[in-house]
Each structure stands twice: as structure tokens, then as C-alpha cells.
Amino acid sequence: MARNLPAGPWQRTVLDQQKVMQSVFRVALEAKIGKSPTPEKTTVYTRRSHKKSRHGCRTCKQRRIKCDENREGGCLKCQSHGIACDYNKGAQVQGKAYVILPKEQVNGPAPSCSSDTGSTESLSLIMNNSRGSSSRTLTPLSLLLNPASPFPFEVPDQITPVVQTFNHFGTVTYCSMGSDLGQEIIRATAFDLALEKPYLMHAANGIAAAHLCHLLPAARHPVQHNQNQLTNFYHFQKAFQLFRDELSAGVTKDNMNALISTVMLICVHQFMLTEPLPDPGKSFVYAPAEHRRERLRWLTIQHGFNALYAELGEVIWRSVWNPVFTDSDFKELAATVMTAEAGDETHVLFLELCEIVPGSSTDNNPYYEALEHLLFLRRLKPGMKTFNKLVTFVAVVEGDYLQLLLSREKRALLILAHWLALMIGVEQWWSSGRCKMECTAITAFLMHDQDERVRALLRFPAESAGFDPTTAVQSPTSSLDME
């Protein structure tokens, strides 16, 4: 076993050298690596003291922004965005919705831009308001127009700014209407045309405002909805006026693209419902005989294309819309559908009910052309790709067939109901409400018919509109005699 001996002088010398080396090594290591930096203190910013706007306007509260509570002429937040403020003397409250029209009204006639009474009254208020001295110049849009355009920039304070509606049309609205082919034409040409033609600009802004009404319903956004509704009526009142002036000056190949584009937007505007909740009781089938044509104007106004075609003739095929016109043509194909098809009960029932025989034609059968279109369209799957063909049905709602609709003849109504059911399948915001309402009205009107074929043909429209005839209560007006 080794014994622990006391360290000799040579051993102590070695130990001392090691300590010195360790000391030198330690200093060198610290100098090389350096001391760890002292962590910086993190500055915590406290929220600045502020005063809550407890008495701010309702508009700012709904938009969830701080109101400056400026009661002279409205808060600055609302003024900067061009929207109505509750502090304005003209604003008043009716129930839960906020009315943004001023109390002062100038008496004067107003041309109607909608078949609904409420629309006519609103339009009258808009026209009166636009004549007042309260107006502002929308300079941001004027910067977009180079060279200067004759577009009238003076608009009422209460409407949604033109820059906002035109931007919404160009980014959202046009993508939600019509066929993909039509949307491409709008994207490529319609915006430039709108900057040149004031009536097209107004129509585009009106459609955009109507779309905003759809996206911001009155039940959840009363202020914005009322403002957009006002904007919708104002722009279309201007569009109708300027459009008529352009027509009176003459239809030429130079203005046909803008005119056709405007007619399309007008047709869309007239087709859509102005009320948030469809009311089948307001359908033309429940209206008195003297008011039915007016109630059916949403459909007959589509004949504006026929008027333009009569003016332009074959020149219309040189329009930028020629691809849409070509895509919608199916006359040669439709001629093959007027014979019974095995296994298609609906097809057979229509031919039997409308008394279609081998010798039938448009000359001796008032249902022939409308039924020919319908039976062909039933072969298509409703959607954007077939939209151009589906809407051509409106062109045959004229002459004897139109008179049968106005007299509420059941076979004519059944044909229309089936077309409306197909249009429901397109699922576009501007058409679905109208189609469902009219489908429901026609189904309720005919569901007690004694003919089993009629009741069988009502199944498809009823299912498409979400209407159950077995649980429905017949409207008292449906018992009226069919003139």
C-alpha cells in the first residue's frame, strides 16, 4: 500500500507552476470570451389615458370606432367617409332603423324605376334630395378620368361615395353575375366604357349599391343598408335619364357597346327584389288584372334587347358582346325536343297538356315557342356555363304567350314556373329571390287545380322554391276567377 509522503520541494514547485498557468489561462479565457452582456431592460408602454366616447353617434358605434362627438354638422369620422351621422339635424329615428333622408322635401314628380311602390317613393325622395344645395364634389374619382368625362360628380351627401361603389363593382359585384364569358367581357371592356359613358357609370354604381344592400341587410346593418339603398335608387334614376337621352340621340355602332352593357345592368336591376323578404302575395298572379302587366315588368323589360336589335340590325353582331350572343343561340337544337321522350314524365305531360301534335307550330299554338325553349333548357345543368342559354327564355315572353300569362292561364304559368325553377339552380344573388317568390306564388295559385297533370307538374317548381303544398294555406286571392 502506498503511503502519503509529504511533498518535496520539487513537487511544490510543480504545483505552483500549475497554479500560475491556471491563473493565466483563466484570465486569457475571460478576455477572449468576454463577460456575458447585461440584459437590457424591456420598456413596457402603458396605455395612454383617454376619454371614452360614451355619447358618440350610432354610426361610429356600429362601425366600432371612436367618435369625436362633434355635433356641428355631424362627427368628423362620418364626414370624412361621406356617410350619414346621427348628429345631423336632418337625421331622425323610426323604430330600430335609422332614416338618413332630410326632413325637408321638395315636391316634384319622379319617374319610377321599379315596379314596387316602396321603390317609387324612395326614388321620389332621392330626386328631391339631389336637387338640394347640399352636395359635394367627389374629387378622388375625377383623378381617374383622363381625359375629363361628362360624368356628373355632384351627388347628395347621404349616398355611398362613388369611389367605393365603383371599386366594389370592379372587384366583387361583376364576378357574381351572369356567365363566366360575360364576366370576362365586363372585365376587359365595360370599365373603360363606364368612364366614357355617364349612364353606364351610373348603372354600374347602382348595381354595386344594390349588391351592398344584399351583403349588408337592414336587420343587421340598418345605417349602411339605408345608405346603399338610397345610392342604388339615385344612380339608377340618373342612369335612366341619361340612357333615354342617349337613345333619343340615336343608336349607332359607336355607342352600341355601352348601350348593350347598360341594358344588361338595367335588366338585372329590374329583375331583383327590392325587399329583403320575398312576399309571394305581391306576385303578378295575385294582382288585379289592371296591375298585372306592371307587376310583370321585371320579366318584360328584358325586351330592351329586341329594341336595340331592331335599331342596329346585323351590326349588333360586331359588338363586344357577340361571344355571349353566339353562346346563347340554340334555336336549331331546340327543334328536336318537341317529341315525347320515353322515361321523362314531365316532358310527356307538357306535350300532352299543351296539345302539341306533329303539326303544331308557333302559328297555331301559343305555347309552342315557350315550351320549345323550356324543354331544351331542361336538358342543361343550371350554372354559370349555361346561364347565357337559360336567360334567352325571356325573349319568348311576348305576344299571345304574354297575354296568357297576364290572364293567369295555367299552362302558361306552368311553363314559366319551370323556367324560374331552373333559374333558381343558377344560385345568383340578384335572381334567386325573385325566382323563388314567383315560383311559390304560382305553385300556391295552382295547387288546388282539379287536373292531376297540373299538380304533377307543380312538384319540380315547389321543390326548387322550398315550398311544400301539403302544408301551405291557399291565399284568398287565388280563388279569383281567371280572366
C-alpha positions as CSV (number, residue, x, y, z in Angstrom):
1,M,0.0,0.0,0.0
2,A,1.4,3.4,-1.0
3,R,1.9,5.8,1.8
4,N,1.2,9.6,1.6
5,L,4.5,11.3,1.8
6,P,5.0,15.0,2.4
7,A,5.5,16.9,-0.8
8,G,9.1,17.7,-1.5
9,P,10.5,20.9,-2.8
10,W,10.3,19.8,-6.4
11,Q,6.7,18.8,-6.1
12,R,5.7,22.2,-4.6
13,T,7.4,23.9,-7.5
14,V,5.3,21.9,-10.0
15,L,2.1,22.8,-8.1
16,D,3.0,26.4,-8.0
17,Q,3.6,26.5,-11.8
18,Q,0.3,24.8,-12.4
19,K,-1.5,27.4,-10.3
20,V,0.2,30.2,-12.2
21,M,-0.7,28.6,-15.6
22,Q,-4.3,28.1,-14.4
23,S,-4.4,31.7,-13.4
24,V,-3.0,32.9,-16.7
25,F,-5.3,30.5,-18.6
26,R,-8.3,31.8,-16.7
27,V,-7.6,35.4,-17.4
28,A,-6.9,34.7,-21.1
29,L,-10.2,32.7,-21.4
30,E,-12.2,35.6,-19.9
31,A,-10.5,38.1,-22.1
32,K,-11.3,36.0,-25.2
33,I,-14.8,35.1,-24.5
34,G,-15.8,38.2,-22.6
35,K,-18.4,38.6,-20.0
36,S,-22.0,37.9,-20.8
37,P,-23.7,41.2,-21.7
38,T,-26.1,42.6,-19.2
39,P,-29.7,42.1,-20.4
40,E,-31.4,45.3,-21.5
41,K,-34.5,46.3,-19.6
42,T,-37.7,45.9,-21.7
43,T,-39.7,49.1,-21.7
44,V,-43.4,48.4,-21.1
45,Y,-45.6,51.1,-22.6
46,T,-48.8,51.6,-20.7
47,R,-52.0,52.6,-22.4
48,R,-52.4,56.4,-22.5
49,S,-55.3,57.7,-20.6
50,H,-58.2,58.7,-22.8
51,K,-61.8,59.6,-22.6
52,K,-64.3,57.1,-23.9
53,S,-66.9,58.4,-26.4
54,R,-69.9,57.3,-24.4
55,H,-72.1,59.7,-26.2
56,G,-70.8,59.1,-29.8
57,C,-73.1,58.8,-32.8
58,R,-74.7,55.4,-33.5
59,T,-72.9,55.2,-36.9
60,C,-69.5,55.2,-35.2
61,K,-70.7,52.7,-32.6
62,Q,-71.9,50.3,-35.3
63,R,-68.6,50.7,-37.1
64,R,-66.7,50.1,-33.8
65,I,-64.6,53.3,-34.0
66,K,-64.1,56.2,-31.6
67,C,-66.4,59.1,-32.3
68,D,-65.2,62.6,-31.8
69,E,-68.7,63.7,-30.8
70,N,-68.7,66.8,-33.0
71,R,-72.3,67.7,-33.1
72,E,-72.0,70.6,-35.5
73,G,-72.8,69.1,-38.9
74,G,-72.0,65.6,-37.8
75,C,-68.9,63.9,-36.4
76,L,-65.7,64.2,-38.4
77,K,-65.4,60.5,-38.8
78,C,-68.7,60.3,-40.6
79,Q,-68.0,63.4,-42.7
80,S,-64.6,62.0,-43.8
81,H,-66.2,58.8,-45.0
82,G,-69.2,60.5,-46.6
83,I,-71.8,58.7,-44.6
84,A,-74.8,59.8,-42.6
85,C,-74.3,60.8,-38.9
86,D,-77.0,60.8,-36.2
87,Y,-75.8,64.3,-35.1
88,N,-77.1,65.8,-38.4
89,K,-80.2,67.8,-37.8
90,G,-81.9,66.0,-40.7
91,A,-81.5,62.5,-39.3
92,Q,-84.4,61.0,-37.4
93,V,-85.1,57.7,-36.0
94,Q,-88.1,55.5,-36.9
95,G,-88.3,52.3,-34.9
96,K,-85.0,50.4,-35.0
97,A,-83.8,51.6,-38.4
98,Y,-82.2,55.0,-39.0
99,V,-83.6,57.2,-41.7
100,I,-80.9,59.2,-43.5
101,L,-83.2,61.4,-45.6
102,P,-83.6,65.0,-44.6
103,K,-86.9,66.3,-43.3
104,E,-87.1,68.9,-46.0
105,Q,-88.6,67.6,-49.2
106,V,-89.3,69.4,-52.4
107,N,-92.5,68.4,-54.1
108,G,-92.0,67.1,-57.6
109,P,-92.8,64.1,-59.8
110,A,-90.3,61.3,-60.0
111,P,-90.2,58.7,-62.8
112,S,-90.5,55.2,-61.4
113,C,-87.5,52.8,-61.7
114,S,-89.1,49.8,-60.1
115,S,-92.4,48.1,-60.1
116,D,-92.7,48.3,-56.3
117,T,-94.5,51.1,-54.6
118,G,-91.8,51.5,-52.0
119,S,-89.1,51.9,-54.6
120,T,-91.1,54.6,-56.3
121,E,-91.5,56.5,-53.1
122,S,-87.8,56.2,-52.2
123,L,-86.9,57.4,-55.7
124,S,-89.0,60.4,-55.3
125,L,-87.2,61.3,-52.1
126,I,-83.9,60.8,-53.8
127,M,-84.7,63.1,-56.7
128,N,-85.9,65.8,-54.4
129,N,-82.8,65.4,-52.3
130,S,-80.5,65.6,-55.3
131,R,-82.0,69.0,-56.3
132,G,-81.0,70.5,-52.9
133,S,-78.0,72.7,-52.3
134,S,-76.3,70.1,-50.1
135,S,-73.8,68.4,-52.3
136,R,-70.1,67.6,-52.5
137,T,-67.5,67.0,-55.2
138,L,-66.0,63.6,-55.3
139,T,-62.5,64.6,-56.4
140,P,-60.9,61.1,-56.0
141,L,-62.9,59.7,-58.9
142,S,-62.2,62.7,-61.1
143,L,-58.5,61.9,-60.9
144,L,-59.3,58.6,-62.6
145,L,-60.8,60.2,-65.6
146,N,-58.2,61.3,-68.1
147,P,-59.3,63.0,-70.3
148,A,-62.2,64.6,-68.3
149,S,-65.5,62.8,-68.5
150,P,-69.0,64.5,-68.6
151,F,-69.9,62.3,-65.6
152,P,-71.9,64.4,-63.1
153,F,-70.0,64.4,-59.9
154,E,-72.4,66.4,-57.8
155,V,-74.2,63.9,-55.7
156,P,-76.2,64.0,-52.4
157,D,-74.2,63.8,-49.2
158,Q,-76.2,60.8,-48.0
159,I,-75.2,58.3,-50.6
160,T,-72.2,55.9,-50.6
161,P,-69.2,57.6,-52.2
162,V,-68.9,56.8,-55.9
163,V,-65.3,55.6,-55.5
164,Q,-66.5,53.0,-53.1
165,T,-69.3,51.7,-55.2
166,F,-67.4,51.7,-58.5
167,N,-64.5,49.9,-56.8
168,H,-66.9,47.3,-55.3
169,F,-68.4,46.7,-58.8
170,G,-65.0,46.2,-60.3
171,T,-63.7,43.9,-57.6
172,V,-66.8,42.0,-56.3
173,T,-70.1,42.6,-58.0
174,Y,-69.3,41.8,-61.6
175,C,-67.8,38.5,-60.5
176,S,-71.2,37.5,-59.0
177,M,-73.4,38.0,-62.1
178,G,-74.1,36.2,-65.3
179,S,-71.8,33.7,-67.1
180,D,-68.1,33.4,-66.9
181,L,-67.9,34.5,-70.5
182,G,-69.9,37.7,-69.7
183,Q,-67.7,38.4,-66.7
184,E,-64.6,38.3,-68.8
185,I,-66.1,40.8,-71.3
186,I,-67.0,43.1,-68.4
187,R,-63.5,42.9,-67.0
188,A,-61.9,43.6,-70.4
189,T,-64.2,46.4,-71.8
190,A,-67.0,47.6,-69.5
191,F,-64.9,49.6,-67.1
192,D,-63.3,51.7,-69.8
193,L,-66.8,52.2,-71.3
194,A,-68.2,53.3,-68.0
195,L,-65.5,56.0,-67.7
196,E,-66.6,57.3,-71.1
197,K,-70.4,57.0,-70.8
198,P,-72.1,58.5,-67.7
199,Y,-75.2,56.4,-68.0
200,L,-73.2,53.2,-67.8
201,M,-71.2,54.5,-64.9
202,H,-74.4,55.3,-63.0
203,A,-75.8,51.8,-63.8
204,A,-72.6,50.1,-62.6
205,N,-72.7,52.1,-59.3
206,G,-76.4,51.4,-58.8
207,I,-75.8,47.6,-59.2
208,A,-72.9,47.8,-56.8
209,A,-75.0,49.6,-54.3
210,A,-77.8,47.0,-54.7
211,H,-75.2,44.3,-54.1
212,L,-74.0,46.0,-50.9
213,C,-77.7,46.1,-49.8
214,H,-77.7,42.3,-50.2
215,L,-74.5,41.9,-48.3
216,L,-75.4,44.3,-45.5
217,P,-79.1,43.5,-44.7
218,A,-81.2,46.1,-42.9
219,A,-81.8,43.8,-39.9
220,R,-78.1,43.8,-39.1
221,H,-76.7,47.0,-40.7
222,P,-79.6,49.5,-40.8
223,V,-77.5,52.6,-41.4
224,Q,-75.3,51.1,-44.2
225,H,-78.3,49.4,-45.8
226,N,-80.4,52.5,-45.9
227,Q,-77.4,54.5,-47.3
228,N,-76.8,51.8,-50.0
229,Q,-80.5,51.6,-50.9
230,L,-80.5,55.4,-51.4
231,T,-77.4,55.1,-53.5
232,N,-79.0,52.4,-55.6
233,F,-82.1,54.4,-56.4
234,Y,-80.2,57.6,-57.0
235,H,-77.7,56.2,-59.5
236,F,-80.4,54.3,-61.5
237,Q,-82.6,57.4,-61.6
238,K,-79.6,59.1,-63.3
239,A,-78.9,56.1,-65.4
240,F,-82.5,56.0,-66.8
241,Q,-82.4,59.7,-67.6
242,L,-79.1,59.7,-69.4
243,F,-79.9,56.4,-71.1
244,R,-83.0,57.9,-72.6
245,D,-81.1,60.9,-73.8
246,E,-78.6,58.7,-75.5
247,L,-81.3,56.7,-77.2
248,S,-83.1,59.8,-78.4
249,A,-79.8,60.9,-80.0
250,G,-79.6,57.7,-82.0
251,V,-78.2,54.2,-81.7
252,T,-75.0,53.7,-83.7
253,K,-72.2,51.2,-83.8
254,D,-70.1,53.8,-81.8
255,N,-72.3,53.7,-78.7
256,M,-73.9,50.2,-79.1
257,N,-71.4,48.5,-76.7
258,A,-72.2,51.0,-73.9
259,L,-75.9,50.8,-74.6
260,I,-76.0,47.0,-74.6
261,S,-73.9,46.9,-71.4
262,T,-76.4,49.4,-69.8
263,V,-79.4,47.4,-70.9
264,M,-78.0,44.3,-69.3
265,L,-77.4,46.1,-66.0
266,I,-80.9,47.6,-66.1
267,C,-82.4,44.1,-66.7
268,V,-80.5,42.8,-63.7
269,H,-81.7,45.7,-61.6
270,Q,-85.3,45.3,-62.5
271,F,-85.2,41.5,-62.1
272,M,-84.0,41.6,-58.5
273,L,-86.3,42.2,-55.5
274,T,-86.1,45.5,-53.6
275,E,-87.4,44.0,-50.4
276,P,-85.3,41.8,-48.1
277,L,-88.0,39.2,-47.6
278,P,-89.9,37.8,-50.6
279,D,-93.6,38.2,-50.4
280,P,-95.5,35.8,-52.8
281,G,-98.6,37.9,-52.3
282,K,-97.0,40.7,-54.3
283,S,-96.6,38.4,-57.4
284,F,-98.4,39.3,-60.6
285,V,-100.6,36.3,-60.2
286,Y,-102.3,37.8,-57.2
287,A,-102.6,41.3,-58.6
288,P,-105.8,42.8,-60.1
289,A,-106.0,42.5,-63.9
290,E,-105.2,46.1,-64.5
291,H,-101.9,45.9,-62.4
292,R,-100.5,42.6,-63.7
293,R,-98.5,44.0,-66.6
294,E,-96.8,46.4,-64.2
295,R,-96.1,43.6,-61.7
296,L,-94.6,41.5,-64.6
297,R,-92.3,44.2,-65.8
298,W,-89.3,42.5,-64.2
299,L,-89.7,40.0,-67.0
300,T,-90.9,42.0,-69.9
301,I,-88.3,44.8,-69.5
302,Q,-85.8,42.2,-70.9
303,H,-87.2,43.0,-74.3
304,G,-84.9,46.0,-74.4
305,F,-82.5,43.8,-76.4
306,N,-85.1,43.4,-79.1
307,A,-85.4,47.2,-79.4
308,L,-81.7,47.6,-79.8
309,Y,-81.5,44.8,-82.3
310,A,-84.3,46.5,-84.3
311,E,-82.2,49.7,-84.3
312,L,-78.8,48.1,-85.1
313,G,-79.7,45.2,-87.3
314,E,-76.9,42.9,-88.1
315,V,-74.3,45.4,-86.8
316,I,-75.1,44.2,-83.3
317,W,-73.1,41.0,-84.1
318,R,-70.0,43.2,-84.2
319,S,-70.5,44.2,-80.6
320,V,-68.0,43.1,-77.8
321,W,-70.9,41.0,-76.5
322,N,-71.0,38.9,-79.7
323,P,-69.4,35.9,-77.9
324,V,-72.3,35.9,-75.4
325,F,-74.9,36.2,-78.2
326,T,-73.3,33.3,-80.0
327,D,-73.2,31.2,-76.9
328,S,-76.8,31.8,-76.2
329,D,-78.1,30.6,-79.6
330,F,-79.6,27.2,-79.6
331,K,-82.6,27.5,-82.0
332,E,-81.6,24.7,-84.2
333,L,-81.0,22.3,-81.3
334,A,-84.4,23.2,-79.7
335,A,-86.3,22.0,-82.7
336,T,-85.5,18.4,-81.7
337,V,-87.3,18.4,-78.3
338,M,-90.9,18.6,-79.4
339,T,-91.4,14.9,-79.5
340,A,-92.2,12.7,-76.4
341,E,-89.2,11.1,-74.7
342,A,-89.6,7.8,-73.0
343,G,-88.9,7.9,-69.3
344,D,-89.4,11.6,-68.9
345,E,-92.8,12.1,-67.3
346,T,-92.5,15.9,-67.2
347,H,-91.7,16.1,-70.9
348,V,-94.7,13.9,-71.8
349,L,-97.1,15.8,-69.5
350,F,-96.2,19.1,-71.0
351,L,-96.7,17.9,-74.6
352,E,-100.0,16.4,-73.7
353,L,-101.2,19.3,-71.6
354,C,-100.2,22.0,-74.2
355,E,-101.7,19.9,-77.0
356,I,-98.5,19.6,-79.0
357,V,-99.0,17.4,-82.1
358,P,-96.8,16.8,-85.2
359,G,-98.4,19.7,-87.0
360,S,-98.1,22.2,-84.1
361,S,-96.0,25.4,-84.6
362,T,-95.8,28.9,-83.3
363,D,-98.5,29.9,-85.8
364,N,-101.2,27.6,-84.4
365,N,-100.2,27.0,-80.8
366,P,-99.4,30.0,-78.4
367,Y,-97.4,27.7,-76.1
368,Y,-95.2,26.2,-78.7
369,E,-92.2,28.6,-78.7
370,A,-92.0,29.0,-74.9
371,L,-92.4,25.2,-74.4
372,E,-89.8,24.5,-77.0
373,H,-87.3,26.7,-75.1
374,L,-88.2,25.2,-71.8
375,L,-87.9,21.5,-72.9
376,F,-84.5,22.2,-74.3
377,L,-83.3,24.1,-71.3
378,R,-84.4,21.2,-69.1
379,R,-81.5,19.2,-70.6
380,L,-78.9,21.6,-69.3
381,K,-77.5,21.8,-65.8
382,P,-78.2,25.3,-64.4
383,G,-75.0,27.2,-63.7
384,M,-72.6,29.9,-64.9
385,K,-71.7,27.9,-68.0
386,T,-75.3,27.5,-69.1
387,F,-76.5,30.9,-67.9
388,N,-76.5,32.6,-71.4
389,K,-78.8,29.9,-72.8
390,L,-81.1,29.9,-69.8
391,V,-81.8,33.7,-69.9
392,T,-82.9,33.5,-73.6
393,F,-86.3,32.3,-72.4
394,V,-87.3,35.9,-71.6
395,A,-87.2,36.7,-75.3
396,V,-90.2,34.4,-76.0
397,V,-92.4,36.0,-73.3
398,E,-94.3,38.2,-75.7
399,G,-97.4,38.1,-78.0
400,D,-100.0,35.5,-77.3
401,Y,-98.0,33.8,-74.6
402,L,-97.6,37.0,-72.7
403,Q,-101.3,37.6,-72.8
404,L,-101.9,34.1,-71.5
405,L,-99.6,34.9,-68.5
406,L,-101.4,38.1,-67.8
407,S,-104.7,36.2,-67.8
408,R,-103.1,33.6,-65.5
409,E,-103.8,30.7,-67.8
410,K,-102.5,27.6,-66.0
411,R,-100.4,26.1,-68.8
412,A,-98.6,29.3,-69.4
413,L,-98.0,29.7,-65.7
414,L,-96.6,26.1,-65.5
415,I,-94.1,26.8,-68.3
416,L,-92.9,30.0,-66.5
417,A,-92.7,28.2,-63.2
418,H,-90.4,25.5,-64.5
419,W,-88.1,28.1,-66.1
420,L,-88.0,30.0,-62.8
421,A,-87.1,26.8,-61.0
422,L,-84.2,26.3,-63.4
423,M,-83.0,29.8,-62.7
424,I,-83.1,29.1,-59.0
425,G,-80.4,26.5,-59.7
426,V,-78.1,29.2,-61.1
427,E,-77.8,30.5,-57.5
428,Q,-77.0,34.1,-58.1
429,W,-77.8,36.8,-55.5
430,W,-79.8,39.1,-57.8
431,S,-82.1,36.4,-59.3
432,S,-82.7,33.8,-56.6
433,G,-85.1,35.9,-54.5
434,R,-87.4,36.8,-57.4
435,C,-87.4,33.3,-58.9
436,K,-88.3,31.7,-55.5
437,M,-91.0,34.2,-54.8
438,E,-92.7,33.8,-58.2
439,C,-92.3,30.0,-58.1
440,T,-94.0,29.9,-54.7
441,A,-96.8,32.2,-55.9
442,I,-97.6,30.2,-59.0
443,T,-97.4,26.9,-57.0
444,A,-99.8,28.2,-54.4
445,F,-102.1,29.6,-57.1
446,L,-102.4,26.3,-59.0
447,M,-102.0,23.7,-56.3
448,H,-105.8,23.1,-55.9
449,D,-106.4,22.6,-59.7
450,Q,-108.5,19.6,-60.4
451,D,-106.3,18.3,-63.2
452,E,-103.8,15.8,-61.8
453,R,-101.3,16.6,-64.6
454,V,-101.1,20.2,-63.3
455,R,-100.5,19.1,-59.8
456,A,-97.8,16.7,-61.0
457,L,-96.1,19.4,-63.0
458,L,-96.0,21.6,-59.9
459,R,-93.7,19.3,-58.0
460,F,-90.5,20.5,-59.5
461,P,-91.1,24.3,-59.0
462,A,-92.4,23.7,-55.5
463,E,-89.3,21.6,-54.5
464,S,-86.9,24.2,-56.1
465,A,-88.5,27.0,-54.2
466,G,-88.6,25.1,-51.0
467,F,-92.4,25.2,-50.9
468,D,-94.5,22.4,-49.5
469,P,-98.0,22.5,-51.0
470,T,-99.3,20.0,-48.5
471,T,-98.7,22.3,-45.5
472,A,-99.5,25.6,-47.3
473,V,-102.6,27.6,-46.8
474,Q,-104.1,28.9,-50.1
475,S,-104.2,32.6,-50.5
476,P,-107.7,34.1,-50.6
477,T,-106.8,35.9,-53.8
478,S,-106.1,32.6,-55.6
479,S,-109.8,31.9,-55.8
480,L,-110.3,34.8,-58.1
481,D,-111.8,33.9,-61.5
482,M,-109.2,33.5,-64.2
483,E,-110.0,36.2,-66.7
